[in-house]
């Protein structure tokens, strides 16, 4: 099954034409709305440097699972 996503809504313009591997290796600041100072805070607080690390972070996964459960109720 093919999956599509509108990368213009979730990534800074410089990263919209990158491969998925390049996006996952990109700094969290490549996400639309995450500033350099926000990225620095994420790195300092959670030790997360890349989009891939952020997506696999146990705290973010737990929060996403809890939100999905609440939405399903």
N, CA, C, O and CB atoms as a CASP TS submission, in Angstrom:
PFRMAT TS
TARGET T0000
AUTHOR 0000-0000-0000
METHOD Language model
MODEL 1
PARENT N/A
ATOM      1  N   UNK     1       0.845  -1.170   0.000  1.00  0.00           N
ATOM      2  CA  UNK     1       0.000   0.000   0.000  1.00  0.00           C
ATOM      3  C   UNK     1       0.895   1.240   0.000  1.00  0.00           C
ATOM      4  O   UNK     1       1.817   1.358   0.808  1.00  0.00           O
ATOM      5  CB  UNK     1      -0.964  -0.006   1.221  1.00  0.00           C
ATOM      6  N   UNK     2       0.615   2.132  -0.894  1.00  0.00           N
ATOM      7  CA  UNK     2       1.376   3.382  -0.985  1.00  0.00           C
ATOM      8  C   UNK     2       0.907   4.361   0.081  1.00  0.00           C
ATOM      9  O   UNK     2      -0.278   4.434   0.406  1.00  0.00           O
ATOM     10  CB  UNK     2       1.234   4.010  -2.389  1.00  0.00           C
ATOM     11  N   UNK     3       1.850   5.100   0.609  1.00  0.00           N
ATOM     12  CA  UNK     3       1.548   6.115   1.618  1.00  0.00           C
ATOM     13  C   UNK     3       2.077   7.442   1.092  1.00  0.00           C
ATOM     14  O   UNK     3       3.202   7.524   0.600  1.00  0.00           O
ATOM     15  CB  UNK     3       2.183   5.757   3.022  1.00  0.00           C
ATOM     16  N   UNK     4       1.253   8.481   1.201  1.00  0.00           N
ATOM     17  CA  UNK     4       1.683   9.801   0.766  1.00  0.00           C
ATOM     18  C   UNK     4       1.560  10.784   1.923  1.00  0.00           C
ATOM     19  O   UNK     4       0.769  10.592   2.846  1.00  0.00           O
ATOM     20  CB  UNK     4       0.854  10.278  -0.448  1.00  0.00           C
ATOM     21  N   UNK     5       2.357  11.832   1.849  1.00  0.00           N
ATOM     22  CA  UNK     5       2.316  12.880   2.872  1.00  0.00           C
ATOM     23  C   UNK     5       2.641  14.208   2.207  1.00  0.00           C
ATOM     24  O   UNK     5       3.471  14.269   1.300  1.00  0.00           O
ATOM     25  CB  UNK     5       3.314  12.580   4.044  1.00  0.00           C
ATOM     26  N   UNK     6       1.996  15.253   2.653  1.00  0.00           N
ATOM     27  CA  UNK     6       2.273  16.593   2.152  1.00  0.00           C
ATOM     28  C   UNK     6       3.439  17.161   2.959  1.00  0.00           C
ATOM     29  O   UNK     6       3.239  17.745   4.025  1.00  0.00           O
ATOM     30  CB  UNK     6       1.005  17.518   2.250  1.00  0.00           C
ATOM     31  N   UNK     7       4.654  16.987   2.444  1.00  0.00           N
ATOM     32  CA  UNK     7       5.844  17.393   3.177  1.00  0.00           C
ATOM     33  C   UNK     7       5.956  18.896   3.332  1.00  0.00           C
ATOM     34  O   UNK     7       6.691  19.369   4.200  1.00  0.00           O
ATOM     35  CB  UNK     7       7.065  16.871   2.492  1.00  0.00           C
ATOM     36  N   UNK     8       5.244  19.663   2.513  1.00  0.00           N
ATOM     37  CA  UNK     8       5.268  21.114   2.639  1.00  0.00           C
ATOM     38  C   UNK     8       4.701  21.571   3.976  1.00  0.00           C
ATOM     39  O   UNK     8       5.054  22.640   4.473  1.00  0.00           O
ATOM     40  CB  UNK     8       4.491  21.752   1.502  1.00  0.00           C
ATOM     41  N   UNK     9       3.832  20.770   4.550  1.00  0.00           N
ATOM     42  CA  UNK     9       3.203  21.136   5.816  1.00  0.00           C
ATOM     43  C   UNK     9       4.047  20.752   7.032  1.00  0.00           C
ATOM     44  O   UNK     9       3.864  21.313   8.113  1.00  0.00           O
ATOM     45  CB  UNK     9       1.848  20.482   5.918  1.00  0.00           C
ATOM     46  N   UNK    10       4.965  19.804   6.865  1.00  0.00           N
ATOM     47  CA  UNK    10       5.699  19.316   8.029  1.00  0.00           C
ATOM     48  C   UNK    10       7.196  19.592   8.002  1.00  0.00           C
ATOM     49  O   UNK    10       7.873  19.413   9.014  1.00  0.00           O
ATOM     50  CB  UNK    10       5.486  17.864   8.161  1.00  0.00           C
ATOM     51  N   UNK    11       7.727  20.029   6.846  1.00  0.00           N
ATOM     52  CA  UNK    11       9.164  20.259   6.735  1.00  0.00           C
ATOM     53  C   UNK    11       9.479  21.663   6.258  1.00  0.00           C
ATOM     54  O   UNK    11       8.688  22.284   5.548  1.00  0.00           O
ATOM     55  CB  UNK    11       9.784  19.252   5.796  1.00  0.00           C
ATOM     56  N   UNK    12      10.642  22.157   6.657  1.00  0.00           N
ATOM     57  CA  UNK    12      11.144  23.402   6.088  1.00  0.00           C
ATOM     58  C   UNK    12      11.397  23.174   4.606  1.00  0.00           C
ATOM     59  O   UNK    12      11.657  22.051   4.172  1.00  0.00           O
ATOM     60  CB  UNK    12      12.442  23.884   6.817  1.00  0.00           C
ATOM     61  N   UNK    13      11.319  24.237   3.846  1.00  0.00           N
ATOM     62  CA  UNK    13      11.428  24.156   2.388  1.00  0.00           C
ATOM     63  C   UNK    13      12.703  23.446   1.930  1.00  0.00           C
ATOM     64  O   UNK    13      12.664  22.699   0.952  1.00  0.00           O
ATOM     65  CB  UNK    13      11.383  25.549   1.792  1.00  0.00           C
ATOM     66  N   UNK    14      13.808  23.655   2.599  1.00  0.00           N
ATOM     67  CA  UNK    14      15.090  23.069   2.204  1.00  0.00           C
ATOM     68  C   UNK    14      15.101  21.546   2.281  1.00  0.00           C
ATOM     69  O   UNK    14      15.971  20.910   1.685  1.00  0.00           O
ATOM     70  CB  UNK    14      16.188  23.621   3.072  1.00  0.00           C
ATOM     71  N   UNK    15      14.173  20.959   2.988  1.00  0.00           N
ATOM     72  CA  UNK    15      14.154  19.506   3.182  1.00  0.00           C
ATOM     73  C   UNK    15      13.016  18.804   2.441  1.00  0.00           C
ATOM     74  O   UNK    15      12.924  17.577   2.492  1.00  0.00           O
ATOM     75  CB  UNK    15      14.051  19.196   4.648  1.00  0.00           C
ATOM     76  N   UNK    16      12.169  19.532   1.770  1.00  0.00           N
ATOM     77  CA  UNK    16      10.984  18.945   1.157  1.00  0.00           C
ATOM     78  C   UNK    16      11.280  17.992   0.006  1.00  0.00           C
ATOM     79  O   UNK    16      10.464  17.116  -0.280  1.00  0.00           O
ATOM     80  CB  UNK    16      10.097  20.027   0.671  1.00  0.00           C
ATOM     81  N   UNK    17      12.414  18.136  -0.658  1.00  0.00           N
ATOM     82  CA  UNK    17      12.751  17.271  -1.785  1.00  0.00           C
ATOM     83  C   UNK    17      13.765  16.193  -1.422  1.00  0.00           C
ATOM     84  O   UNK    17      14.298  15.527  -2.310  1.00  0.00           O
ATOM     85  CB  UNK    17      13.287  18.100  -2.922  1.00  0.00           C
ATOM     86  N   UNK    18      14.040  16.009  -0.141  1.00  0.00           N
ATOM     87  CA  UNK    18      15.015  15.025   0.311  1.00  0.00           C
ATOM     88  C   UNK    18      14.383  13.633   0.365  1.00  0.00           C
ATOM     89  O   UNK    18      13.161  13.488   0.382  1.00  0.00           O
ATOM     90  CB  UNK    18      15.573  15.416   1.692  1.00  0.00           C
ATOM     91  N   UNK    19      15.237  12.626   0.390  1.00  0.00           N
ATOM     92  CA  UNK    19      14.757  11.260   0.555  1.00  0.00           C
ATOM     93  C   UNK    19      14.313  11.062   2.000  1.00  0.00           C
ATOM     94  O   UNK    19      14.648  11.861   2.875  1.00  0.00           O
ATOM     95  CB  UNK    19      15.856  10.230   0.166  1.00  0.00           C
ATOM     96  N   UNK    20      13.568  10.011   2.241  1.00  0.00           N
ATOM     97  CA  UNK    20      13.125   9.724   3.601  1.00  0.00           C
ATOM     98  C   UNK    20      14.327   9.524   4.522  1.00  0.00           C
ATOM     99  O   UNK    20      14.320   9.993   5.660  1.00  0.00           O
ATOM    100  CB  UNK    20      12.219   8.479   3.623  1.00  0.00           C
ATOM    101  N   UNK    21      15.348   8.839   4.042  1.00  0.00           N
ATOM    102  CA  UNK    21      16.550   8.622   4.850  1.00  0.00           C
ATOM    103  C   UNK    21      17.212   9.950   5.215  1.00  0.00           C
ATOM    104  O   UNK    21      17.637  10.141   6.355  1.00  0.00           O
ATOM    105  CB  UNK    21      17.547   7.725   4.097  1.00  0.00           C
ATOM    106  N   UNK    22      17.299  10.867   4.250  1.00  0.00           N
ATOM    107  CA  UNK    22      17.892  12.174   4.509  1.00  0.00           C
ATOM    108  C   UNK    22      17.051  12.974   5.503  1.00  0.00           C
ATOM    109  O   UNK    22      17.593  13.681   6.352  1.00  0.00           O
ATOM    110  CB  UNK    22      18.049  12.955   3.202  1.00  0.00           C
ATOM    111  N   UNK    23      15.738  12.862   5.397  1.00  0.00           N
ATOM    112  CA  UNK    23      14.850  13.572   6.314  1.00  0.00           C
ATOM    113  C   UNK    23      15.015  13.037   7.735  1.00  0.00           C
ATOM    114  O   UNK    23      15.093  13.817   8.685  1.00  0.00           O
ATOM    115  CB  UNK    23      13.381  13.441   5.858  1.00  0.00           C
ATOM    116  N   UNK    24      15.070  11.724   7.886  1.00  0.00           N
ATOM    117  CA  UNK    24      15.216  11.139   9.219  1.00  0.00           C
ATOM    118  C   UNK    24      16.563  11.487   9.846  1.00  0.00           C
ATOM    119  O   UNK    24      16.677  11.558  11.070  1.00  0.00           O
ATOM    120  CB  UNK    24      15.056   9.626   9.148  1.00  0.00           C
ATOM    121  N   UNK    25      17.578  11.705   9.019  1.00  0.00           N
ATOM    122  CA  UNK    25      18.898  12.093   9.516  1.00  0.00           C
ATOM    123  C   UNK    25      19.040  13.607   9.711  1.00  0.00           C
ATOM    124  O   UNK    25      20.050  14.070  10.240  1.00  0.00           O
ATOM    125  CB  UNK    25      19.965  11.603   8.561  1.00  0.00           C
ATOM    126  N   UNK    26      18.044  14.369   9.289  1.00  0.00           N
ATOM    127  CA  UNK    26      18.088  15.826   9.390  1.00  0.00           C
ATOM    128  C   UNK    26      17.891  16.273  10.838  1.00  0.00           C
ATOM    129  O   UNK    26      17.282  15.555  11.631  1.00  0.00           O
ATOM    130  CB  UNK    26      17.016  16.462   8.484  1.00  0.00           C
ATOM    131  N   UNK    27      18.400  17.449  11.181  1.00  0.00           N
ATOM    132  CA  UNK    27      18.184  17.966  12.539  1.00  0.00           C
ATOM    133  C   UNK    27      16.703  18.274  12.763  1.00  0.00           C
ATOM    134  O   UNK    27      15.958  18.515  11.813  1.00  0.00           O
ATOM    135  CB  UNK    27      19.039  19.236  12.781  1.00  0.00           C
ATOM    136  N   UNK    28      16.293  18.264  14.014  1.00  0.00           N
ATOM    137  CA  UNK    28      14.880  18.503  14.327  1.00  0.00           C
ATOM    138  C   UNK    28      14.406  19.866  13.824  1.00  0.00           C
ATOM    139  O   UNK    28      13.210  20.070  13.616  1.00  0.00           O
ATOM    140  CB  UNK    28      14.652  18.403  15.833  1.00  0.00           C
ATOM    141  N   UNK    29      15.343  20.801  13.629  1.00  0.00           N
ATOM    142  CA  UNK    29      14.980  22.117  13.100  1.00  0.00           C
ATOM    143  C   UNK    29      14.461  22.042  11.665  1.00  0.00           C
ATOM    144  O   UNK    29      13.904  23.019  11.164  1.00  0.00           O
ATOM    145  CB  UNK    29      16.177  23.048  13.163  1.00  0.00           C
ATOM    146  N   UNK    30      14.634  20.905  10.998  1.00  0.00           N
ATOM    147  CA  UNK    30      14.106  20.729   9.644  1.00  0.00           C
ATOM    148  C   UNK    30      12.585  20.578   9.660  1.00  0.00           C
ATOM    149  O   UNK    30      11.942  20.694   8.617  1.00  0.00           O
ATOM    150  CB  UNK    30      14.749  19.505   8.976  1.00  0.00           C
ATOM    151  N   UNK    31      12.012  20.322  10.822  1.00  0.00           N
ATOM    152  CA  UNK    31      10.554  20.259  10.956  1.00  0.00           C
ATOM    153  C   UNK    31       9.997  21.675  10.942  1.00  0.00           C
ATOM    154  O   UNK    31      10.525  22.565  11.609  1.00  0.00           O
ATOM    155  CB  UNK    31      10.136  19.513  12.261  1.00  0.00           C
ATOM    156  N   UNK    32       8.940  21.875  10.189  1.00  0.00           N
ATOM    157  CA  UNK    32       8.297  23.187  10.127  1.00  0.00           C
ATOM    158  C   UNK    32       7.863  23.597  11.530  1.00  0.00           C
ATOM    159  O   UNK    32       7.206  22.834  12.238  1.00  0.00           O
ATOM    160  CB  UNK    32       7.080  23.170   9.155  1.00  0.00           C
ATOM    161  N   UNK    33       8.235  24.803  11.917  1.00  0.00           N
ATOM    162  CA  UNK    33       7.822  25.325  13.209  1.00  0.00           C
ATOM    163  C   UNK    33       8.817  25.111  14.334  1.00  0.00           C
ATOM    164  O   UNK    33       8.642  25.657  15.423  1.00  0.00           O
ATOM    165  CB  UNK    33       6.546  24.718  13.586  1.00  0.00           C
ATOM    166  N   UNK    34       9.870  24.318  14.088  1.00  0.00           N
ATOM    167  CA  UNK    34      10.896  24.127  15.119  1.00  0.00           C
ATOM    168  C   UNK    34      12.050  25.080  14.808  1.00  0.00           C
ATOM    169  O   UNK    34      12.728  24.938  13.791  1.00  0.00           O
ATOM    170  CB  UNK    34      11.393  22.624  15.174  1.00  0.00           C
ATOM    171  N   UNK    35      12.260  26.036  15.682  1.00  0.00           N
ATOM    172  CA  UNK    35      13.319  27.033  15.494  1.00  0.00           C
ATOM    173  C   UNK    35      14.669  26.462  15.925  1.00  0.00           C
ATOM    174  O   UNK    35      14.740  25.372  16.493  1.00  0.00           O
ATOM    175  CB  UNK    35      13.004  28.323  16.290  1.00  0.00           C
ATOM    176  N   UNK    36      15.723  27.201  15.653  1.00  0.00           N
ATOM    177  CA  UNK    36      17.053  26.783  16.111  1.00  0.00           C
ATOM    178  C   UNK    36      17.092  26.688  17.631  1.00  0.00           C
ATOM    179  O   UNK    36      17.659  25.749  18.187  1.00  0.00           O
ATOM    180  CB  UNK    36      18.134  27.764  15.614  1.00  0.00           C
ATOM    181  N   UNK    37      16.486  27.665  18.296  1.00  0.00           N
ATOM    182  CA  UNK    37      16.489  27.627  19.764  1.00  0.00           C
ATOM    183  C   UNK    37      15.620  26.482  20.283  1.00  0.00           C
ATOM    184  O   UNK    37      15.942  25.875  21.304  1.00  0.00           O
ATOM    185  CB  UNK    37      15.993  28.970  20.339  1.00  0.00           C
ATOM    186  N   UNK    38      14.539  26.189  19.598  1.00  0.00           N
ATOM    187  CA  UNK    38      13.695  25.048  19.983  1.00  0.00           C
ATOM    188  C   UNK    38      14.428  23.730  19.799  1.00  0.00           C
ATOM    189  O   UNK    38      14.337  22.835  20.639  1.00  0.00           O
ATOM    190  CB  UNK    38      12.402  25.038  19.167  1.00  0.00           C
ATOM    191  N   UNK    39      15.156  23.617  18.693  1.00  0.00           N
ATOM    192  CA  UNK    39      15.957  22.421  18.455  1.00  0.00           C
ATOM    193  C   UNK    39      17.020  22.237  19.516  1.00  0.00           C
ATOM    194  O   UNK    39      17.284  21.120  19.961  1.00  0.00           O
ATOM    195  CB  UNK    39      16.601  22.484  17.093  1.00  0.00           C
ATOM    196  N   UNK    40      17.634  23.352  19.921  1.00  0.00           N
ATOM    197  CA  UNK    40      18.655  23.293  20.969  1.00  0.00           C
ATOM    198  C   UNK    40      18.047  22.803  22.277  1.00  0.00           C
ATOM    199  O   UNK    40      18.658  21.997  22.979  1.00  0.00           O
ATOM    200  CB  UNK    40      19.310  24.674  21.170  1.00  0.00           C
ATOM    201  N   UNK    41      16.858  23.277  22.611  1.00  0.00           N
ATOM    202  CA  UNK    41      16.194  22.844  23.841  1.00  0.00           C
ATOM    203  C   UNK    41      15.857  21.356  23.795  1.00  0.00           C
ATOM    204  O   UNK    41      16.003  20.650  24.792  1.00  0.00           O
ATOM    205  CB  UNK    41      14.922  23.663  24.074  1.00  0.00           C
ATOM    206  N   UNK    42      15.403  20.884  22.632  1.00  0.00           N
ATOM    207  CA  UNK    42      15.090  19.457  22.483  1.00  0.00           C
ATOM    208  C   UNK    42      16.359  18.627  22.672  1.00  0.00           C
ATOM    209  O   UNK    42      16.338  17.608  23.363  1.00  0.00           O
ATOM    210  CB  UNK    42      14.456  19.172  21.088  1.00  0.00           C
ATOM    211  N   UNK    43      17.461  19.061  22.059  1.00  0.00           N
ATOM    212  CA  UNK    43      18.727  18.341  22.212  1.00  0.00           C
ATOM    213  C   UNK    43      19.165  18.309  23.671  1.00  0.00           C
ATOM    214  O   UNK    43      19.576  17.266  24.179  1.00  0.00           O
ATOM    215  CB  UNK    43      19.819  18.986  21.349  1.00  0.00           C
ATOM    216  N   UNK    44      19.075  19.454  24.340  1.00  0.00           N
ATOM    217  CA  UNK    44      19.512  19.533  25.733  1.00  0.00           C
ATOM    218  C   UNK    44      18.617  18.727  26.666  1.00  0.00           C
ATOM    219  O   UNK    44      19.111  18.050  27.567  1.00  0.00           O
ATOM    220  CB  UNK    44      19.548  20.979  26.184  1.00  0.00           C
ATOM    221  N   UNK    45      17.312  18.794  26.459  1.00  0.00           N
ATOM    222  CA  UNK    45      16.379  18.133  27.371  1.00  0.00           C
ATOM    223  C   UNK    45      16.294  16.626  27.149  1.00  0.00           C
ATOM    224  O   UNK    45      16.207  15.855  28.105  1.00  0.00           O
ATOM    225  CB  UNK    45      15.007  18.740  27.222  1.00  0.00           C
ATOM    226  N   UNK    46      16.320  16.212  25.891  1.00  0.00           N
ATOM    227  CA  UNK    46      16.074  14.802  25.584  1.00  0.00           C
ATOM    228  C   UNK    46      17.240  14.098  24.906  1.00  0.00           C
ATOM    229  O   UNK    46      17.207  12.880  24.733  1.00  0.00           O
ATOM    230  CB  UNK    46      14.873  14.687  24.716  1.00  0.00           C
ATOM    231  N   UNK    47      18.255  14.835  24.525  1.00  0.00           N
ATOM    232  CA  UNK    47      19.375  14.230  23.824  1.00  0.00           C
ATOM    233  C   UNK    47      19.029  13.822  22.403  1.00  0.00           C
ATOM    234  O   UNK    47      19.710  12.985  21.810  1.00  0.00           O
ATOM    235  CB  UNK    47      19.864  13.040  24.581  1.00  0.00           C
ATOM    236  N   UNK    48      17.972  14.410  21.853  1.00  0.00           N
ATOM    237  CA  UNK    48      17.487  14.085  20.517  1.00  0.00           C
ATOM    238  C   UNK    48      18.087  15.071  19.525  1.00  0.00           C
ATOM    239  O   UNK    48      17.956  16.284  19.687  1.00  0.00           O
ATOM    240  CB  UNK    48      15.932  14.115  20.459  1.00  0.00           C
ATOM    241  N   UNK    49      18.753  14.538  18.484  1.00  0.00           N
ATOM    242  CA  UNK    49      19.412  15.400  17.508  1.00  0.00           C
ATOM    243  C   UNK    49      18.724  15.394  16.147  1.00  0.00           C
ATOM    244  O   UNK    49      18.755  16.396  15.434  1.00  0.00           O
ATOM    245  CB  UNK    49      20.846  14.979  17.346  1.00  0.00           C
ATOM    246  N   UNK    50      18.107  14.278  15.783  1.00  0.00           N
ATOM    247  CA  UNK    50      17.555  14.153  14.434  1.00  0.00           C
ATOM    248  C   UNK    50      16.051  13.897  14.471  1.00  0.00           C
ATOM    249  O   UNK    50      15.481  13.564  15.510  1.00  0.00           O
ATOM    250  CB  UNK    50      18.258  13.026  13.675  1.00  0.00           C
ATOM    251  N   UNK    51      15.431  14.060  13.312  1.00  0.00           N
ATOM    252  CA  UNK    51      14.000  13.780  13.193  1.00  0.00           C
ATOM    253  C   UNK    51      13.730  12.308  13.496  1.00  0.00           C
ATOM    254  O   UNK    51      12.742  11.977  14.152  1.00  0.00           O
ATOM    255  CB  UNK    51      13.485  14.145  11.780  1.00  0.00           C
ATOM    256  N   UNK    52      14.600  11.436  13.024  1.00  0.00           N
ATOM    257  CA  UNK    52      14.437  10.005  13.297  1.00  0.00           C
ATOM    258  C   UNK    52      14.484   9.696  14.780  1.00  0.00           C
ATOM    259  O   UNK    52      13.674   8.920  15.286  1.00  0.00           O
ATOM    260  CB  UNK    52      15.506   9.209  12.582  1.00  0.00           C
ATOM    261  N   UNK    53      15.436  10.306  15.479  1.00  0.00           N
ATOM    262  CA  UNK    53      15.531  10.099  16.926  1.00  0.00           C
ATOM    263  C   UNK    53      14.294  10.631  17.628  1.00  0.00           C
ATOM    264  O   UNK    53      13.804  10.019  18.577  1.00  0.00           O
ATOM    265  CB  UNK    53      16.787  10.775  17.490  1.00  0.00           C
ATOM    266  N   UNK    54      13.791  11.759  17.170  1.00  0.00           N
ATOM    267  CA  UNK    54      12.585  12.338  17.774  1.00  0.00           C
ATOM    268  C   UNK    54      11.391  11.398  17.588  1.00  0.00           C
ATOM    269  O   UNK    54      10.615  11.177  18.517  1.00  0.00           O
ATOM    270  CB  UNK    54      12.277  13.726  17.155  1.00  0.00           C
ATOM    271  N   UNK    55      11.252  10.853  16.383  1.00  0.00           N
ATOM    272  CA  UNK    55      10.136   9.948  16.096  1.00  0.00           C
ATOM    273  C   UNK    55      10.207   8.640  16.856  1.00  0.00           C
ATOM    274  O   UNK    55       9.185   7.997  17.094  1.00  0.00           O
ATOM    275  CB  UNK    55      10.082   9.658  14.634  1.00  0.00           C
ATOM    276  N   UNK    56      11.401   8.248  17.234  1.00  0.00           N
ATOM    277  CA  UNK    56      11.579   6.983  17.957  1.00  0.00           C
ATOM    278  C   UNK    56      11.722   7.177  19.469  1.00  0.00           C
ATOM    279  O   UNK    56      11.894   6.208  20.209  1.00  0.00           O
ATOM    280  CB  UNK    56      12.798   6.256  17.424  1.00  0.00           C
ATOM    281  N   UNK    57      11.652   8.413  19.917  1.00  0.00           N
ATOM    282  CA  UNK    57      11.829   8.721  21.331  1.00  0.00           C
ATOM    283  C   UNK    57      10.717   8.094  22.156  1.00  0.00           C
ATOM    284  O   UNK    57       9.543   8.212  21.807  1.00  0.00           O
ATOM    285  CB  UNK    57      11.864  10.236  21.553  1.00  0.00           C
ATOM    286  N   UNK    58      11.079   7.425  23.253  1.00  0.00           N
ATOM    287  CA  UNK    58      10.086   6.703  24.055  1.00  0.00           C
ATOM    288  C   UNK    58       9.031   7.628  24.658  1.00  0.00           C
ATOM    289  O   UNK    58       7.881   7.218  24.818  1.00  0.00           O
ATOM    290  CB  UNK    58      10.779   5.938  25.165  1.00  0.00           C
ATOM    291  N   UNK    59       9.390   8.851  24.992  1.00  0.00           N
ATOM    292  CA  UNK    59       8.419   9.767  25.587  1.00  0.00           C
ATOM    293  C   UNK    59       7.392  10.232  24.546  1.00  0.00           C
ATOM    294  O   UNK    59       6.199  10.326  24.834  1.00  0.00           O
ATOM    295  CB  UNK    59       9.139  10.981  26.202  1.00  0.00           C
ATOM    296  N   UNK    60       7.870  10.515  23.348  1.00  0.00           N
ATOM    297  CA  UNK    60       6.960  10.928  22.289  1.00  0.00           C
ATOM    298  C   UNK    60       6.067   9.777  21.849  1.00  0.00           C
ATOM    299  O   UNK    60       4.889   9.981  21.554  1.00  0.00           O
ATOM    300  CB  UNK    60       7.742  11.469  21.100  1.00  0.00           C
ATOM    301  N   UNK    61       6.621   8.566  21.803  1.00  0.00           N
ATOM    302  CA  UNK    61       5.811   7.396  21.437  1.00  0.00           C
ATOM    303  C   UNK    61       4.740   7.124  22.493  1.00  0.00           C
ATOM    304  O   UNK    61       3.602   6.802  22.153  1.00  0.00           O
ATOM    305  CB  UNK    61       6.708   6.152  21.258  1.00  0.00           C
ATOM    306  N   UNK    62       5.096   7.250  23.765  1.00  0.00           N
ATOM    307  CA  UNK    62       4.120   7.024  24.834  1.00  0.00           C
ATOM    308  C   UNK    62       3.012   8.072  24.771  1.00  0.00           C
ATOM    309  O   UNK    62       1.835   7.739  24.904  1.00  0.00           O
ATOM    310  CB  UNK    62       4.808   7.056  26.216  1.00  0.00           C
ATOM    311  N   UNK    63       3.384   9.334  24.568  1.00  0.00           N
ATOM    312  CA  UNK    63       2.389  10.399  24.479  1.00  0.00           C
ATOM    313  C   UNK    63       1.475  10.190  23.279  1.00  0.00           C
ATOM    314  O   UNK    63       0.266  10.400  23.377  1.00  0.00           O
ATOM    315  CB  UNK    63       3.074  11.765  24.387  1.00  0.00           C
ATOM    316  N   UNK    64       2.040   9.780  22.151  1.00  0.00           N
ATOM    317  CA  UNK    64       1.239   9.543  20.953  1.00  0.00           C
ATOM    318  C   UNK    64       0.272   8.380  21.175  1.00  0.00           C
ATOM    319  O   UNK    64      -0.884   8.454  20.759  1.00  0.00           O
ATOM    320  CB  UNK    64       2.150   9.258  19.743  1.00  0.00           C
ATOM    321  N   UNK    65       0.730   7.313  21.825  1.00  0.00           N
ATOM    322  CA  UNK    65      -0.143   6.171  22.104  1.00  0.00           C
ATOM    323  C   UNK    65      -1.285   6.564  23.028  1.00  0.00           C
ATOM    324  O   UNK    65      -2.427   6.154  22.817  1.00  0.00           O
ATOM    325  CB  UNK    65       0.658   5.027  22.722  1.00  0.00           C
ATOM    326  N   UNK    66      -0.985   7.351  24.043  1.00  0.00           N
ATOM    327  CA  UNK    66      -2.033   7.791  24.982  1.00  0.00           C
ATOM    328  C   UNK    66      -3.048   8.692  24.276  1.00  0.00           C
ATOM    329  O   UNK    66      -4.251   8.576  24.509  1.00  0.00           O
ATOM    330  CB  UNK    66      -1.405   8.541  26.187  1.00  0.00           C
ATOM    331  N   UNK    67      -2.568   9.579  23.424  1.00  0.00           N
ATOM    332  CA  UNK    67      -3.475  10.463  22.685  1.00  0.00           C
ATOM    333  C   UNK    67      -4.347   9.645  21.744  1.00  0.00           C
ATOM    334  O   UNK    67      -5.534   9.939  21.601  1.00  0.00           O
ATOM    335  CB  UNK    67      -2.682  11.528  21.892  1.00  0.00           C
ATOM    336  N   UNK    68      -3.792   8.634  21.104  1.00  0.00           N
ATOM    337  CA  UNK    68      -4.574   7.784  20.193  1.00  0.00           C
ATOM    338  C   UNK    68      -5.650   7.017  20.962  1.00  0.00           C
ATOM    339  O   UNK    68      -6.772   6.858  20.482  1.00  0.00           O
ATOM    340  CB  UNK    68      -3.649   6.795  19.443  1.00  0.00           C
ATOM    341  N   UNK    69      -5.300   6.548  22.152  1.00  0.00           N
ATOM    342  CA  UNK    69      -6.306   5.860  22.985  1.00  0.00           C
ATOM    343  C   UNK    69      -7.446   6.812  23.362  1.00  0.00           C
ATOM    344  O   UNK    69      -8.619   6.442  23.313  1.00  0.00           O
ATOM    345  CB  UNK    69      -5.648   5.286  24.269  1.00  0.00           C
ATOM    346  N   UNK    70      -7.090   8.019  23.732  1.00  0.00           N
ATOM    347  CA  UNK    70      -8.107   8.998  24.095  1.00  0.00           C
ATOM    348  C   UNK    70      -8.999   9.335  22.897  1.00  0.00           C
ATOM    349  O   UNK    70     -10.211   9.488  23.049  1.00  0.00           O
ATOM    350  CB  UNK    70      -7.448  10.271  24.640  1.00  0.00           C
ATOM    351  N   UNK    71      -8.404   9.450  21.715  1.00  0.00           N
ATOM    352  CA  UNK    71      -9.165   9.760  20.505  1.00  0.00           C
ATOM    353  C   UNK    71     -10.099   8.619  20.112  1.00  0.00           C
ATOM    354  O   UNK    71     -11.158   8.849  19.529  1.00  0.00           O
ATOM    355  CB  UNK    71      -8.217  10.069  19.355  1.00  0.00           C
ATOM    356  N   UNK    72      -9.703   7.387  20.434  1.00  0.00           N
ATOM    357  CA  UNK    72     -10.499   6.211  20.086  1.00  0.00           C
ATOM    358  C   UNK    72     -11.677   6.011  21.041  1.00  0.00           C
ATOM    359  O   UNK    72     -12.610   5.269  20.737  1.00  0.00           O
ATOM    360  CB  UNK    72      -9.619   4.969  20.085  1.00  0.00           C
ATOM    361  N   UNK    73     -11.628   6.670  22.185  1.00  0.00           N
ATOM    362  CA  UNK    73     -12.683   6.489  23.204  1.00  0.00           C
ATOM    363  C   UNK    73     -13.960   7.214  22.818  1.00  0.00           C
ATOM    364  O   UNK    73     -14.943   7.169  23.557  1.00  0.00           O
ATOM    365  CB  UNK    73     -12.202   6.991  24.572  1.00  0.00           C
TER
END
